[in-house]
Amino acid sequence: MSGQSGDTKVLDIELPAEMVEVAKGLSRQVREATAELAFGAEPLDFLAALEEEGEPASAPGATQ
Amino acid sequence: MKAEEILQLGLADVARQIRHGALTSRAVTEAALDGLERRGPELNALARLHREEALAEAEACDRERARGSLRGPLHGVPLAHKDMYHRAGRLSEMGTRIYRGNIAQVTSTAVSKLDAAGAIDVGRLNMVEFALGVTGHNAHTGHPRNAWDPARVTGGSTSGGATAVAARLAFATLGSDTGGSIRVPASLCGIVGIKPTYGRVSRWGAMPLSFSLDHVGPLCRSSEDAALMLEAIAGHDPRDRSTSPRPVPRYRDALGPGLEQLRVGVVPPERYEFPLAPAVEKAFKDALDGLKALGARVEICEVPEFTPFNGLRRAILVAEIAALHRELVRTRRADYNQTTLSRMLPGFALDSADYLRALSARGPLTRSFCREVFSRCDVLALPTTPVPTPRIDETDTQGDSRYVEASNQLGSLIGPFNYTGLPAISTPMGFDDSGMPLGLQLVARPFAEALLLRTSHQFERATGWLERRPPGF
């Protein structure tokens, strides 16, 4: 999985060419999936989203 | 009661019998230790047992009960867990030779909570190296074998745990789910596994794989057992800042009501990343008929395409693994399994801006997913895996592209709910022509675990799939 022609080195770590290709594919998927999104959110907004969209804490039979 | 009969009992049953004095903790713990010791190795399920400590603890539980004192709802019940749930002073090897001989410095919150509920920790079960992989392969420990057919994979990464629970060698176990590691092995081994909402259960003191995607949850032999386990381990933990301050529901009390008027949304097949195998498609159709027969309103529910969610999840996963493993990969690369490296290395080449975009998009995408889907249905239904259980030899390809493809396929219906953090449960929905179990996945809005457990519990009672046992167990 290493030492082949076309391999690259990142942070002292030898990366086979196919791994770099997988990373490029993921980057492409991220850019496509997020292209339409207006940014301004930061990662912790995710926790707020779960709380806001979550089952009401007082749902019948749900909480003690 | 004979040891073999004790091991056939479910978690809730055995807890009840110990509580009422019909069984002693000593007898149950001895049966569990003997069962794991005798038959665990043939499934490659067992990492190690702590026999003397467990028996001493069981005897203490029996003395306390005789004095009229119970520690909690799991008083005196023996449990064994994935080898990544640390207990201070004990070995914790995380499925890797890199950490062979590693002694844990801390006790994980989930284990502490089970202690507080009265459970007895009898040992650790094999897992995929660093919990990275959904097939279950691990060349270091030997591949765990599926109790339904030892030539087939268990699913992973909670591989030893899932097959031990299926084989009646463990009453329940703690799993972790970063991209299917509870639900996939639960599905392939014919048991129940629940990945709670992100933030419902503390991850503190458990081995991290990807801190944005890791979830802690139980694998059990029924949804009633899962309710008991989840109630014990859920709740806010100041040491895991992602945990929610919400109170923990009494999940066991919510199992009773039927499914009349429950709106079950069915994910249209064109939303899947891979097509369903015919056996899965048939079992899923039968499962939907079963839900209808219970009074649920089952309708197609338009949902966003899964492929972008899977891409976003994989980007976060590989970036965070690279951050955690950079020094180890630099210094101990030859000691990793090839299967682990094949999943891990792309993270070192991923652009940091793309990692942050994937992370930042989680809030908005989770909001829009919930609003679009849960305005139309209460529970989303889909198969847990699109294909039946592969054989070990056909997927043991040393981490090459066939292994990566098989992994992506097995986890393709799973990953969107790690990215969105939504709760999801897998429960058996039938068997294929080879006699291998198939799983039904149910998903709900954040913190609606009680609804999921109720739905799967009613489904289990109506279908009876959980009454089947692996041949020879």
HADDOCK unambig.tbl for C-alpha pairs under 7 A between the chains (distance, minus, plus):
assign (segid A and resid 10 and name CA) (segid B and resid 348 and name CA) 6.64 0.50 0.50
assign (segid A and resid 10 and name CA) (segid B and resid 349 and name CA) 6.94 0.50 0.50
assign (segid A and resid 12 and name CA) (segid B and resid 330 and name CA) 6.83 0.50 0.50
assign (segid A and resid 13 and name CA) (segid B and resid 330 and name CA) 5.94 0.50 0.50
assign (segid A and resid 15 and name CA) (segid B and resid 345 and name CA) 6.88 0.50 0.50
assign (segid A and resid 19 and name CA) (segid B and resid 345 and name CA) 6.23 0.50 0.50
assign (segid A and resid 19 and name CA) (segid B and resid 346 and name CA) 4.84 0.50 0.50
assign (segid A and resid 20 and name CA) (segid B and resid 346 and name CA) 5.95 0.50 0.50
assign (segid A and resid 20 and name CA) (segid B and resid 349 and name CA) 5.73 0.50 0.50
assign (segid A and resid 22 and name CA) (segid B and resid 346 and name CA) 6.03 0.50 0.50
assign (segid A and resid 23 and name CA) (segid B and resid 346 and name CA) 4.97 0.50 0.50
assign (segid A and resid 23 and name CA) (segid B and resid 347 and name CA) 6.73 0.50 0.50
assign (segid A and resid 23 and name CA) (segid B and resid 349 and name CA) 5.79 0.50 0.50
assign (segid A and resid 23 and name CA) (segid B and resid 350 and name CA) 5.11 0.50 0.50
assign (segid A and resid 26 and name CA) (segid B and resid 311 and name CA) 6.02 0.50 0.50
assign (segid A and resid 26 and name CA) (segid B and resid 315 and name CA) 5.86 0.50 0.50
assign (segid A and resid 27 and name CA) (segid B and resid 350 and name CA) 6.84 0.50 0.50
assign (segid A and resid 27 and name CA) (segid B and resid 354 and name CA) 5.86 0.50 0.50
assign (segid A and resid 29 and name CA) (segid B and resid 308 and name CA) 6.51 0.50 0.50
assign (segid A and resid 29 and name CA) (segid B and resid 311 and name CA) 5.66 0.50 0.50
assign (segid A and resid 30 and name CA) (segid B and resid 311 and name CA) 6.44 0.50 0.50
assign (segid A and resid 30 and name CA) (segid B and resid 312 and name CA) 5.62 0.50 0.50
assign (segid A and resid 30 and name CA) (segid B and resid 354 and name CA) 6.30 0.50 0.50
assign (segid A and resid 30 and name CA) (segid B and resid 358 and name CA) 6.11 0.50 0.50
assign (segid A and resid 33 and name CA) (segid B and resid 308 and name CA) 5.49 0.50 0.50
assign (segid A and resid 34 and name CA) (segid B and resid 361 and name CA) 6.74 0.50 0.50
assign (segid A and resid 41 and name CA) (segid B and resid 360 and name CA) 5.82 0.50 0.50
assign (segid A and resid 42 and name CA) (segid B and resid 360 and name CA) 5.02 0.50 0.50
assign (segid A and resid 43 and name CA) (segid B and resid 359 and name CA) 5.48 0.50 0.50
assign (segid A and resid 43 and name CA) (segid B and resid 360 and name CA) 4.53 0.50 0.50
assign (segid A and resid 45 and name CA) (segid B and resid 363 and name CA) 5.25 0.50 0.50
assign (segid A and resid 46 and name CA) (segid B and resid 362 and name CA) 5.62 0.50 0.50
assign (segid A and resid 46 and name CA) (segid B and resid 363 and name CA) 3.81 0.50 0.50
assign (segid A and resid 49 and name CA) (segid B and resid 363 and name CA) 5.50 0.50 0.50
assign (segid A and resid 49 and name CA) (segid B and resid 366 and name CA) 6.80 0.50 0.50
assign (segid A and resid 49 and name CA) (segid B and resid 367 and name CA) 5.86 0.50 0.50
assign (segid A and resid 50 and name CA) (segid B and resid 446 and name CA) 5.70 0.50 0.50
assign (segid A and resid 53 and name CA) (segid B and resid 367 and name CA) 6.65 0.50 0.50
assign (segid A and resid 53 and name CA) (segid B and resid 370 and name CA) 6.64 0.50 0.50
assign (segid A and resid 53 and name CA) (segid B and resid 445 and name CA) 6.95 0.50 0.50
assign (segid A and resid 53 and name CA) (segid B and resid 446 and name CA) 6.43 0.50 0.50
assign (segid A and resid 54 and name CA) (segid B and resid 445 and name CA) 5.77 0.50 0.50
assign (segid A and resid 54 and name CA) (segid B and resid 446 and name CA) 4.19 0.50 0.50
assign (segid A and resid 54 and name CA) (segid B and resid 447 and name CA) 5.57 0.50 0.50
assign (segid A and resid 55 and name CA) (segid B and resid 445 and name CA) 6.42 0.50 0.50
assign (segid A and resid 55 and name CA) (segid B and resid 446 and name CA) 6.06 0.50 0.50
assign (segid A and resid 55 and name CA) (segid B and resid 447 and name CA) 5.59 0.50 0.50
assign (segid A and resid 55 and name CA) (segid B and resid 448 and name CA) 5.51 0.50 0.50
assign (segid A and resid 57 and name CA) (segid B and resid 246 and name CA) 6.94 0.50 0.50
assign (segid A and resid 61 and name CA) (segid B and resid 253 and name CA) 6.95 0.50 0.50
assign (segid A and resid 61 and name CA) (segid B and resid 254 and name CA) 5.48 0.50 0.50
assign (segid A and resid 62 and name CA) (segid B and resid 249 and name CA) 5.14 0.50 0.50
assign (segid A and resid 62 and name CA) (segid B and resid 250 and name CA) 6.64 0.50 0.50
assign (segid A and resid 62 and name CA) (segid B and resid 254 and name CA) 6.54 0.50 0.50
assign (segid A and resid 62 and name CA) (segid B and resid 450 and name CA) 6.22 0.50 0.50
assign (segid A and resid 63 and name CA) (segid B and resid 247 and name CA) 6.63 0.50 0.50
assign (segid A and resid 63 and name CA) (segid B and resid 248 and name CA) 6.23 0.50 0.50
assign (segid A and resid 63 and name CA) (segid B and resid 249 and name CA) 3.73 0.50 0.50
assign (segid A and resid 63 and name CA) (segid B and resid 250 and name CA) 5.96 0.50 0.50
assign (segid A and resid 64 and name CA) (segid B and resid 248 and name CA) 6.85 0.50 0.50
assign (segid A and resid 64 and name CA) (segid B and resid 249 and name CA) 5.29 0.50 0.50
assign (segid A and resid 64 and name CA) (segid B and resid 250 and name CA) 5.89 0.50 0.50
